[in-house]
Amino acid sequence: MKVRLAYLCGEYPRATDTFIQREVKSLRKAGFHVETISVRRPSQLEQGTEEQRQERQGTHYLLPCSPWRALSDHLSIILHTPGRYLHGLWLALRVRSPGIRSLIYQLFYFTEAGLVASRMKKQGLSHIHNHAPNASGYVAMLAAEIGDLTYSMTLHGFGILSEPRRWRLKEKIERSLFTICVSHHARSQAMLWSDRVCWHRLHIVHCGIEPKLAIAPRSHTGKGLNILFVGRFDHVKGLPILLDAFAILADRNKNLHLNLVGDGPERPALEAIIQAKNLPERVTFHGYRSQAELHDFYAEADVFVMTSFAEGIPVVLMEAMAFGVPVVAPRITGIPELVTDGVNGLLTTPGDVNCLVARIESILNDAEQRNRFAVEGRKIVKKEFNLKIETTRLTTIMQDHLAK
C-alpha cells in the first residue's frame, strides 16, 4: 500500500531533531511518500548543521502567511465541507484551556490547521503524523477534523506529559488513529490519561540510531580525563548540576576537561557559571556539530554525562553507547529502559550533585569498568534501539492502522 502522509512539527528541523530526520528518511526508503510540514522555521540558535539546512529546503512552512492566503484556504474548506469546518471550530473551542489568552491561541491553532488541511488536499496526503504534540498537536487534531483526514502522534518524555490537562492529552489520544510512545514510561503516562478502550492503539516504538553507528567499542586505558555532553542548552537539561559537579571534580584533578557540544537559550547563563567558578580553561563550548563531527567527540570521550530533569529516551545516549563511551545519566522517565545501572552505564539520583560526582569519578578511575560498559552498551543499542528495526515496526503499525 502506497501511504501518502505529512510529518507535522512545531519547528523543524531543529539541530536536535536528527532522530525525526532519520525516521522520515527511513520511511521514505520503505516506500512511504512523506512531506515534512512545520508551523514555523527554527530560530537562529537552532539552525544546526548542513544536514539540517538541507532538510529545511524540502520542508513546507506554514508561517509567515499572508492573511489572504489563510482566508482563501479556509474559504475553500468551508465551501466544500461546511459541516466538518463547523465541527472543527467547535472542537477547537471545546478543548481549549480557560481564559482569553487560551482562546486567542486556539484560534491561531485553528487557522494553522486550515493551512495544513488545504496543503494536504492539494498534495493528495491523507494522514498527519505529529511529533511532540503539545501546541502542534492541536493543529494536527483540528486539521484532521476539518480536512476529513486521520492523524497520529509520537509522545516523548517532556512537554505534553508535564502538563497533560493543559495540553488536552486525553482528547488528543482518544481522537488519534494511533499513538506512538518512545518508551514504556511514556506509554504508561498515555494510559493514565486516556480511556482503556484506547490502550490497544498505544504502541511503543523506540527512537533509534543507524546500525552502522554501532562500531566496535573503543578500548579504554588508564584514568579518564575527557567528559562529554551533547545536547540543547535548555533548562530541562539541568546543566548547572553538571557544572557544579565538574567544579568539584576539576579541583581534584587538574587534567580533567569538559566538552559541551550544542547550543541553546541557557548558554549565557552557563558561561556566567563557568566564569564564576574560574573554569573557562577547563570547559569548552563547541556549538552544534554534524553527525560526522560528533563521531570525533565520541571517539575522544571517556564518559558521557547527562543531567536532565525530564527526557524520553535520549538519542545522544544511544549514540554515545554505540561508540563505546560509558554513560552517566539520571534515573528518570525512560532512561532506565536504555541504561541498566552497573551493567551498561551508571544511573544517578536526579539533581544530586554529590551522587553525580561519585558516579563520574567511579567511571573515570576504572578503565576496566569503562570497557565493560562499552561492550554492554553497544549490545543493547544494537538489539533494542536499532533504527532499521524500529522504523520497520513503525511502518507496520502505520500500514495496519491506515489499511482499516
C-alpha positions as CSV (number, residue, x, y, z in Angstrom):
1,M,0.0,0.0,0.0
2,K,1.4,3.4,-1.0
3,V,1.0,5.6,2.0
4,R,1.0,9.4,1.5
5,L,1.3,11.3,4.7
6,A,2.6,14.5,6.3
7,Y,5.0,14.8,9.2
8,L,4.0,17.9,11.2
9,C,6.1,19.6,13.8
10,G,6.0,23.0,15.6
11,E,9.6,23.7,14.5
12,Y,11.5,21.5,12.1
13,P,14.3,20.7,11.6
14,R,15.9,21.9,14.8
15,A,19.6,20.9,15.4
16,T,18.4,18.3,18.0
17,D,15.8,16.8,15.6
18,T,18.1,14.3,13.9
19,F,16.1,11.4,15.1
20,I,13.0,12.7,13.3
21,Q,15.1,13.3,10.2
22,R,16.3,9.7,10.4
23,E,12.7,8.4,10.9
24,V,11.5,10.4,7.8
25,K,14.4,9.1,5.7
26,S,13.7,5.5,6.7
27,L,10.0,5.7,6.0
28,R,10.8,7.1,2.5
29,K,13.1,4.2,1.9
30,A,10.3,1.9,2.9
31,G,8.1,3.3,0.2
32,F,6.1,6.0,2.0
33,H,5.6,9.4,0.5
34,V,6.4,11.8,3.3
35,E,6.1,15.6,3.2
36,T,7.5,17.5,6.2
37,I,5.4,20.4,7.4
38,S,6.5,22.8,10.1
39,V,4.5,25.6,11.7
40,R,7.5,27.9,11.8
41,R,11.1,27.9,10.9
42,P,13.6,27.2,13.7
43,S,15.3,30.1,15.3
44,Q,18.9,31.1,14.5
45,L,20.0,29.2,17.6
46,E,18.5,26.0,16.2
47,Q,19.9,26.3,12.7
48,G,22.3,23.4,13.3
49,T,24.4,21.9,10.6
50,E,24.4,21.5,6.9
51,E,22.3,18.4,7.3
52,Q,19.5,20.5,8.9
53,R,19.9,23.2,6.3
54,Q,19.3,20.7,3.5
55,E,16.3,19.3,5.3
56,R,14.8,22.8,5.6
57,Q,14.9,23.2,1.8
58,G,12.3,20.4,1.5
59,T,10.1,21.4,4.4
60,H,6.9,23.4,3.9
61,Y,6.4,26.2,6.4
62,L,3.0,27.5,7.4
63,L,4.3,30.8,8.9
64,P,4.7,33.5,8.0
65,C,1.5,33.5,6.0
66,S,-0.4,36.3,4.4
67,P,-4.0,36.9,5.7
68,W,-5.3,36.5,2.1
69,R,-3.8,33.0,1.8
70,A,-5.2,31.9,5.1
71,L,-8.6,33.3,4.2
72,S,-8.5,31.6,0.8
73,D,-7.6,28.2,2.3
74,H,-10.3,28.4,5.0
75,L,-13.0,29.6,2.5
76,S,-12.2,26.6,0.3
77,I,-12.8,24.2,3.2
78,I,-16.0,26.0,4.1
79,L,-17.4,25.8,0.6
80,H,-16.5,22.1,0.2
81,T,-17.2,20.7,3.7
82,P,-19.1,23.3,5.8
83,G,-20.2,20.7,8.3
84,R,-16.7,19.5,9.1
85,Y,-15.5,23.0,9.3
86,L,-18.0,24.0,11.9
87,H,-17.4,20.7,13.8
88,G,-13.7,21.6,13.8
89,L,-14.3,25.1,15.0
90,W,-16.5,23.8,17.8
91,L,-13.8,21.2,18.7
92,A,-11.2,24.0,18.9
93,L,-13.3,26.0,21.3
94,R,-14.3,23.0,23.4
95,V,-10.8,21.7,24.1
96,R,-9.2,25.0,24.9
97,S,-8.0,25.9,28.4
98,P,-9.9,28.6,30.3
99,G,-9.1,32.3,29.7
100,I,-8.9,34.8,26.9
101,R,-5.2,34.1,26.2
102,S,-6.0,30.4,25.6
103,L,-8.9,31.4,23.3
104,I,-6.6,33.5,21.2
105,Y,-4.0,30.8,20.9
106,Q,-6.7,28.2,20.0
107,L,-7.9,30.5,17.2
108,F,-4.3,30.6,15.9
109,Y,-4.1,26.8,16.0
110,F,-7.4,26.6,14.1
111,T,-6.1,29.0,11.5
112,E,-2.9,26.9,11.1
113,A,-5.0,23.7,10.9
114,G,-6.8,25.2,7.9
115,L,-3.5,25.8,6.2
116,V,-2.4,22.2,6.9
117,A,-5.7,20.7,5.7
118,S,-5.6,22.8,2.5
119,R,-2.0,21.9,1.8
120,M,-2.6,18.2,2.3
121,K,-5.6,18.2,0.0
122,K,-3.6,19.9,-2.7
123,Q,-0.8,17.3,-2.3
124,G,-3.0,14.3,-2.1
125,L,-2.0,13.5,1.5
126,S,-4.4,11.7,3.8
127,H,-2.7,11.2,7.1
128,I,-0.8,13.5,9.5
129,H,1.8,12.2,12.0
130,N,2.8,14.7,14.6
131,H,5.9,14.7,16.9
132,A,5.8,16.4,20.3
133,P,2.1,17.0,20.2
134,N,1.6,19.9,22.6
135,A,0.8,23.1,20.6
136,S,1.3,21.4,17.2
137,G,-0.8,18.5,18.4
138,Y,-3.8,20.9,18.4
139,V,-3.0,21.8,14.8
140,A,-2.9,18.1,13.7
141,M,-6.1,17.2,15.5
142,L,-8.0,20.2,14.1
143,A,-6.6,19.7,10.6
144,A,-7.8,16.1,10.6
145,E,-11.3,17.2,11.7
146,I,-11.8,19.9,9.2
147,G,-10.0,18.2,6.3
148,D,-11.5,14.7,6.7
149,L,-8.0,13.3,7.5
150,T,-6.6,10.9,10.0
151,Y,-3.8,11.8,12.4
152,S,-1.4,10.1,14.8
153,M,1.3,11.4,17.1
154,T,4.5,10.5,18.9
155,L,4.8,11.1,22.7
156,H,8.2,11.8,24.0
157,G,9.3,12.5,27.6
158,F,8.6,16.1,28.3
159,G,6.2,18.9,27.1
160,I,2.8,17.4,26.9
161,L,3.5,14.8,29.6
162,S,4.4,17.5,32.0
163,E,1.1,19.3,31.6
164,P,-1.4,16.7,30.3
165,R,-4.5,18.6,31.3
166,R,-3.4,21.9,29.8
167,W,-2.5,20.2,26.5
168,R,-5.6,18.0,26.5
169,L,-3.6,14.8,26.2
170,K,-6.7,12.7,26.8
171,E,-8.6,14.2,23.9
172,K,-5.7,14.0,21.5
173,I,-5.0,10.3,22.3
174,E,-8.7,9.3,22.1
175,R,-9.2,11.1,18.7
176,S,-6.0,9.9,17.1
177,L,-5.8,6.9,14.9
178,F,-2.9,5.6,17.0
179,T,-0.2,7.0,19.3
180,I,3.5,6.1,19.3
181,C,5.2,6.1,22.6
182,V,9.0,6.2,22.7
183,S,9.3,4.3,26.0
184,H,7.2,2.1,28.4
185,H,7.2,5.1,30.7
186,A,5.6,7.3,28.0
187,R,3.0,4.6,27.3
188,S,2.1,4.3,30.9
189,Q,1.5,8.0,31.1
190,A,-0.6,7.8,28.0
191,M,-2.6,5.0,29.6
192,L,-3.0,7.1,32.8
193,W,-4.6,10.0,30.8
194,S,-6.8,8.0,28.4
195,D,-9.7,5.6,28.5
196,R,-8.6,2.0,28.5
197,V,-10.6,1.3,25.3
198,C,-7.8,3.3,23.6
199,W,-4.9,1.4,25.1
200,H,-4.6,-1.1,22.2
201,R,-3.8,1.9,20.0
202,L,-0.8,2.9,22.1
203,H,2.4,1.4,20.6
204,I,6.0,1.5,21.7
205,V,8.5,2.4,19.1
206,H,11.9,3.5,20.3
207,C,13.9,6.3,18.8
208,G,16.9,4.6,17.3
209,I,20.2,5.1,15.5
210,E,21.7,3.7,12.3
211,P,23.1,0.2,12.9
212,K,26.3,1.3,11.2
213,L,27.0,3.7,14.1
214,A,27.4,0.7,16.5
215,I,31.0,0.3,15.6
216,A,33.4,-1.9,17.6
217,P,33.7,-0.3,21.1
218,R,36.9,1.7,21.7
219,S,39.4,0.4,24.2
220,H,39.8,2.4,27.4
221,T,43.0,2.6,29.4
222,G,44.2,4.4,32.5
223,K,42.3,7.2,34.1
224,G,39.8,9.1,32.0
225,L,40.2,12.8,31.6
226,N,37.6,13.8,28.9
227,I,33.9,14.4,30.0
228,L,31.4,15.0,27.2
229,F,27.9,16.4,27.0
230,V,25.9,16.7,23.7
231,G,22.5,18.4,23.5
232,R,20.5,21.5,23.7
233,F,21.3,24.1,26.3
234,D,17.9,24.3,27.9
235,H,16.6,24.4,31.5
236,V,15.2,20.9,31.3
237,K,18.8,19.5,30.7
238,G,19.9,20.5,34.2
239,L,23.4,21.6,33.0
240,P,24.1,23.8,36.1
241,I,24.1,20.4,38.0
242,L,26.8,19.1,35.6
243,L,28.9,22.3,36.1
244,D,28.6,22.1,39.9
245,A,29.8,18.5,39.7
246,F,32.6,19.3,37.3
247,A,33.9,22.1,39.5
248,I,34.4,19.6,42.3
249,L,36.0,17.0,40.0
250,A,38.2,19.6,38.4
251,D,39.5,20.7,41.8
252,R,40.5,17.1,42.5
253,N,42.1,16.5,39.1
254,K,43.8,19.4,37.3
255,N,43.8,17.5,34.0
256,L,40.1,16.9,33.6
257,H,38.2,18.7,30.7
258,L,34.5,19.1,29.9
259,N,33.3,19.4,26.3
260,L,29.9,20.9,25.8
261,V,28.6,20.2,22.2
262,G,25.4,22.1,21.3
263,D,23.7,25.4,21.9
264,G,20.5,27.0,23.2
265,P,18.9,29.6,25.3
266,E,20.8,28.7,28.5
267,R,24.2,29.3,27.0
268,P,24.8,32.8,28.5
269,A,23.8,31.6,32.0
270,L,26.2,28.6,31.7
271,E,29.0,30.8,30.6
272,A,28.4,33.0,33.6
273,I,28.5,30.0,35.9
274,I,31.8,28.8,34.3
275,Q,33.3,32.3,34.8
276,A,32.2,32.4,38.5
277,K,33.7,29.0,39.2
278,N,37.0,30.0,37.4
279,L,36.7,27.2,34.9
280,P,37.0,28.9,31.5
281,E,40.1,27.0,30.6
282,R,38.6,23.7,31.7
283,V,35.3,23.8,29.8
284,T,34.9,24.2,26.0
285,F,31.8,25.2,24.1
286,H,31.8,23.7,20.6
287,G,28.4,24.7,19.3
288,Y,26.3,22.4,17.1
289,R,28.2,19.8,15.1
290,S,27.3,17.5,12.3
291,Q,26.9,13.8,12.8
292,A,30.3,13.2,11.2
293,E,31.9,15.7,13.6
294,L,30.2,14.2,16.6
295,H,31.9,10.9,15.9
296,D,35.2,12.5,16.7
297,F,33.9,13.8,20.0
298,Y,32.6,10.3,20.9
299,A,36.0,8.8,19.9
300,E,37.8,11.0,22.4
301,A,35.3,10.9,25.3
302,D,36.0,8.9,28.5
303,V,32.5,9.4,29.8
304,F,29.3,10.9,28.5
305,V,27.2,12.7,31.2
306,M,23.5,13.7,31.2
307,T,21.8,15.6,34.0
308,S,18.3,16.2,32.6
309,F,15.2,16.6,34.8
310,A,12.9,15.1,32.1
311,E,13.6,13.1,28.9
312,G,12.2,10.4,26.7
313,I,15.0,8.0,25.8
314,P,17.7,10.4,24.5
315,V,19.2,9.5,21.1
316,V,22.5,11.0,22.2
317,L,22.8,8.4,24.9
318,M,22.3,5.7,22.4
319,E,24.9,7.2,20.1
320,A,27.4,7.5,22.9
321,M,26.8,3.9,23.9
322,A,27.1,2.7,20.3
323,F,30.5,4.3,20.1
324,G,31.7,2.6,23.3
325,V,31.5,5.7,25.6
326,P,30.4,4.9,29.1
327,V,27.4,6.9,30.2
328,V,26.2,8.5,33.4
329,A,22.5,9.5,33.3
330,P,19.7,10.3,35.7
331,R,17.3,7.7,36.9
332,I,14.2,9.3,35.3
333,T,11.4,8.5,32.8
334,G,12.5,6.2,30.0
335,I,16.3,6.3,30.6
336,P,16.4,3.1,32.7
337,E,14.9,1.3,29.7
338,L,18.3,2.0,28.0
339,V,20.8,2.3,30.8
340,T,20.9,-0.6,33.3
341,D,22.8,0.6,36.4
342,G,26.1,-1.1,36.8
343,V,25.6,-3.2,33.6
344,N,26.0,-0.8,30.7
345,G,26.3,2.5,32.5
346,L,25.6,4.3,35.7
347,L,22.4,6.0,36.9
348,T,22.3,8.9,39.2
349,T,19.7,10.5,41.5
350,P,18.4,13.4,39.5
351,G,19.6,16.8,40.8
352,D,22.0,15.3,43.3
353,V,25.4,16.8,42.7
354,N,27.3,14.6,45.2
355,C,25.8,11.4,43.6
356,L,26.8,12.7,40.2
357,V,30.4,13.4,41.3
358,A,30.7,9.9,42.8
359,R,29.4,8.3,39.6
360,I,31.6,10.2,37.2
361,E,34.6,9.7,39.4
362,S,33.9,5.9,39.6
363,I,33.9,5.6,35.8
364,L,36.9,7.9,35.2
365,N,39.1,6.0,37.7
366,D,38.2,2.5,36.4
367,A,39.3,1.6,32.9
368,E,38.0,-2.0,33.3
369,Q,34.6,-0.7,34.1
370,R,34.6,1.7,31.2
371,N,35.5,-1.2,28.8
372,R,32.7,-3.4,30.2
373,F,30.2,-0.7,29.9
374,A,31.4,0.0,26.3
375,V,30.7,-3.6,25.3
376,E,27.4,-3.9,27.1
377,G,26.2,-0.5,25.9
378,R,26.8,-1.4,22.3
379,K,24.9,-4.7,22.7
380,I,21.6,-3.1,23.9
381,V,21.7,-0.3,21.3
382,K,22.1,-2.9,18.5
383,K,19.4,-5.1,19.9
384,E,16.7,-2.6,21.2
385,F,17.4,0.8,19.6
386,N,18.2,-0.1,16.0
387,L,16.7,2.5,13.7
388,K,16.1,-0.1,11.0
389,I,14.2,-2.4,13.3
390,E,12.2,0.4,15.0
391,T,11.3,2.0,11.6
392,T,10.1,-1.3,10.3
393,R,7.9,-1.6,13.4
394,L,6.6,2.0,12.8
395,T,5.9,1.2,9.2
396,T,4.0,-1.9,10.1
397,I,1.9,0.0,12.7
398,M,1.1,2.7,10.1
399,Q,0.2,0.3,7.4
400,D,-2.0,-1.8,9.7
401,H,-4.0,1.3,11.0
402,L,-4.2,3.1,7.7
403,A,-5.5,0.0,5.9
404,K,-8.5,-0.3,8.2
